[in-house]
Amino acid sequence: MVKKILVWGGLAFLIFFVAFRPDSAANVVKSMGGTVMDIAQGVGDFVSSLVA
């Protein structure tokens, strides 16, 4: 029950954040995307180092 409330609350917050602060929401997503790309680059470098 608590998990369901937290999921719905998080979804409501996400919708509110995107609706009323679209620029901030876009910056958050852009930052998270950059972080994911940095992690992927690091893993790729690691695997390349193992193979070489």
VOTOR-994798 format. One record per atom (N, C-alpha, C, CB): x, y, z; atom name; residue number from 1. Coordinates in steps of 0.1 Angstrom, whole numbers. Glycine has a CB too. Example, Ala and Ser with C-alpha at 12.3 -4.5 7.8 and 13.67 -1.06 7.14 Angstrom:
<pts>
{pt {132 -57 78} "N" 1}
{pt {123 -45 78} "CA" 1}
{pt {132 -33 78} "C" 1}
{pt {113 -45 90} "CB" 1}
{pt {128 -22 71} "N" 2}
{pt {137 -11 71} "CA" 2}
{pt {129 0 79} "C" 2}
{pt {141 -6 57} "CB" 2}
</pts>
This chain:
<pts>
{pt {8 -12 0} "N" 1}
{pt {0 0 0} "CA" 1}
{pt {9 13 0} "C" 1}
{pt {-9 0 12} "CB" 1}
{pt {19 13 8} "N" 2}
{pt {28 24 9} "CA" 2}
{pt {35 26 -4} "C" 2}
{pt {38 23 21} "CB" 2}
{pt {39 15 -10} "N" 3}
{pt {46 16 -23} "CA" 3}
{pt {38 22 -34} "C" 3}
{pt {51 2 -28} "CB" 3}
{pt {25 19 -34} "N" 4}
{pt {15 24 -44} "CA" 4}
{pt {14 39 -41} "C" 4}
{pt {2 17 -43} "CB" 4}
{pt {13 43 -29} "N" 5}
{pt {11 58 -26} "CA" 5}
{pt {24 65 -30} "C" 5}
{pt {9 60 -11} "CB" 5}
{pt {36 60 -28} "N" 6}
{pt {48 66 -32} "CA" 6}
{pt {49 67 -47} "C" 6}
{pt {60 59 -26} "CB" 6}
{pt {45 57 -54} "N" 7}
{pt {46 57 -68} "CA" 7}
{pt {37 68 -74} "C" 7}
{pt {43 43 -74} "CB" 7}
{pt {24 68 -69} "N" 8}
{pt {15 78 -74} "CA" 8}
{pt {19 92 -70} "C" 8}
{pt {1 75 -69} "CB" 8}
{pt {24 94 -58} "N" 9}
{pt {29 107 -54} "CA" 9}
{pt {41 111 -63} "C" 9}
{pt {33 106 -39} "CB" 9}
{pt {50 102 -66} "N" 10}
{pt {61 106 -74} "CA" 10}
{pt {57 109 -88} "C" 10}
{pt {71 94 -75} "CB" 10}
{pt {47 102 -94} "N" 11}
{pt {42 105 -107} "CA" 11}
{pt {35 119 -107} "C" 11}
{pt {32 94 -111} "CB" 11}
{pt {27 122 -97} "N" 12}
{pt {20 135 -96} "CA" 12}
{pt {31 146 -95} "C" 12}
{pt {11 135 -83} "CB" 12}
{pt {41 144 -87} "N" 13}
{pt {52 154 -86} "CA" 13}
{pt {59 156 -100} "C" 13}
{pt {62 150 -75} "CB" 13}
{pt {61 145 -107} "N" 14}
{pt {67 146 -120} "CA" 14}
{pt {59 154 -130} "C" 14}
{pt {70 132 -126} "CB" 14}
{pt {46 151 -130} "N" 15}
{pt {37 159 -139} "CA" 15}
{pt {36 173 -135} "C" 15}
{pt {23 153 -138} "CB" 15}
{pt {36 176 -122} "N" 16}
{pt {35 190 -117} "CA" 16}
{pt {48 197 -121} "C" 16}
{pt {34 190 -102} "CB" 16}
{pt {60 191 -119} "N" 17}
{pt {73 196 -122} "CA" 17}
{pt {74 200 -137} "C" 17}
{pt {84 187 -118} "CB" 17}
{pt {70 191 -145} "N" 18}
{pt {70 193 -160} "CA" 18}
{pt {61 204 -164} "C" 18}
{pt {68 180 -168} "CB" 18}
{pt {49 204 -158} "N" 19}
{pt {39 214 -162} "CA" 19}
{pt {42 228 -158} "C" 19}
{pt {25 210 -156} "CB" 19}
{pt {47 230 -146} "N" 20}
{pt {49 243 -141} "CA" 20}
{pt {64 248 -141} "C" 20}
{pt {45 244 -127} "CB" 20}
{pt {73 239 -144} "N" 21}
{pt {88 242 -145} "CA" 21}
{pt {94 235 -156} "C" 21}
{pt {95 240 -131} "CB" 21}
{pt {89 237 -169} "N" 22}
{pt {94 229 -180} "CA" 22}
{pt {109 231 -182} "C" 22}
{pt {87 232 -192} "CB" 22}
{pt {114 243 -181} "N" 23}
{pt {129 245 -183} "CA" 23}
{pt {137 238 -173} "C" 23}
{pt {132 260 -182} "CB" 23}
{pt {133 238 -160} "N" 24}
{pt {140 231 -150} "CA" 24}
{pt {140 216 -152} "C" 24}
{pt {135 234 -136} "CB" 24}
{pt {128 211 -156} "N" 25}
{pt {126 197 -159} "CA" 25}
{pt {135 192 -170} "C" 25}
{pt {112 193 -162} "CB" 25}
{pt {136 201 -181} "N" 26}
{pt {145 197 -192} "CA" 26}
{pt {159 197 -188} "C" 26}
{pt {143 208 -203} "CB" 26}
{pt {163 206 -179} "N" 27}
{pt {177 207 -175} "CA" 27}
{pt {181 194 -166} "C" 27}
{pt {180 219 -166} "CB" 27}
{pt {171 190 -158} "N" 28}
{pt {173 178 -150} "CA" 28}
{pt {175 165 -159} "C" 28}
{pt {161 175 -141} "CB" 28}
{pt {166 164 -169} "N" 29}
{pt {167 153 -179} "CA" 29}
{pt {180 153 -187} "C" 29}
{pt {155 153 -188} "CB" 29}
{pt {184 165 -191} "N" 30}
{pt {197 167 -198} "CA" 30}
{pt {209 163 -190} "C" 30}
{pt {198 182 -203} "CB" 30}
{pt {208 167 -177} "N" 31}
{pt {219 164 -168} "CA" 31}
{pt {220 149 -166} "C" 31}
{pt {218 171 -155} "CB" 31}
{pt {209 142 -164} "N" 32}
{pt {208 128 -162} "CA" 32}
{pt {213 121 -174} "C" 32}
{pt {194 123 -158} "CB" 32}
{pt {209 126 -186} "N" 33}
{pt {214 119 -198} "CA" 33}
{pt {229 121 -200} "C" 33}
{pt {207 126 -210} "CB" 33}
{pt {235 132 -196} "N" 34}
{pt {249 134 -197} "CA" 34}
{pt {256 124 -187} "C" 34}
{pt {253 148 -193} "CB" 34}
{pt {251 122 -176} "N" 35}
{pt {256 113 -166} "CA" 35}
{pt {256 99 -171} "C" 35}
{pt {249 114 -152} "CB" 35}
{pt {245 95 -177} "N" 36}
{pt {244 81 -183} "CA" 36}
{pt {255 80 -194} "C" 36}
{pt {230 79 -188} "CB" 36}
{pt {256 90 -202} "N" 37}
{pt {266 89 -213} "CA" 37}
{pt {280 88 -207} "C" 37}
{pt {265 101 -222} "CB" 37}
{pt {283 96 -197} "N" 38}
{pt {296 95 -191} "CA" 38}
{pt {299 81 -185} "C" 38}
{pt {298 105 -179} "CB" 38}
{pt {289 75 -179} "N" 39}
{pt {291 61 -173} "CA" 39}
{pt {293 51 -185} "C" 39}
{pt {278 57 -165} "CB" 39}
{pt {285 53 -196} "N" 40}
{pt {287 44 -207} "CA" 40}
{pt {301 45 -213} "C" 40}
{pt {276 46 -218} "CB" 40}
{pt {306 57 -214} "N" 41}
{pt {319 60 -219} "CA" 41}
{pt {329 53 -211} "C" 41}
{pt {322 75 -221} "CB" 41}
{pt {328 54 -198} "N" 42}
{pt {337 48 -188} "CA" 42}
{pt {337 33 -189} "C" 42}
{pt {334 52 -174} "CB" 42}
{pt {326 27 -190} "N" 43}
{pt {325 12 -192} "CA" 43}
{pt {331 8 -205} "C" 43}
{pt {310 8 -191} "CB" 43}
{pt {329 16 -216} "N" 44}
{pt {335 13 -229} "CA" 44}
{pt {350 14 -228} "C" 44}
{pt {329 22 -239} "CB" 44}
{pt {355 24 -222} "N" 45}
{pt {370 25 -220} "CA" 45}
{pt {375 13 -212} "C" 45}
{pt {373 38 -213} "CB" 45}
{pt {368 9 -202} "N" 46}
{pt {373 -2 -193} "CA" 46}
{pt {373 -15 -202} "C" 46}
{pt {363 -4 -181} "CB" 46}
{pt {363 -18 -209} "N" 47}
{pt {362 -30 -217} "CA" 47}
{pt {373 -29 -228} "C" 47}
{pt {348 -31 -224} "CB" 47}
{pt {375 -18 -234} "N" 48}
{pt {386 -16 -244} "CA" 48}
{pt {400 -19 -238} "C" 48}
{pt {386 -2 -250} "CB" 48}
{pt {402 -14 -226} "N" 49}
{pt {414 -17 -219} "CA" 49}
{pt {416 -32 -216} "C" 49}
{pt {415 -9 -206} "CB" 49}
{pt {406 -39 -213} "N" 50}
{pt {407 -53 -211} "CA" 50}
{pt {411 -61 -223} "C" 50}
{pt {394 -59 -205} "CB" 50}
{pt {405 -57 -234} "N" 51}
{pt {407 -64 -247} "CA" 51}
{pt {421 -61 -253} "C" 51}
{pt {396 -60 -257} "CB" 51}
{pt {425 -48 -251} "N" 52}
{pt {438 -45 -257} "CA" 52}
{pt {450 -50 -250} "C" 52}
{pt {439 -30 -258} "CB" 52}
</pts>
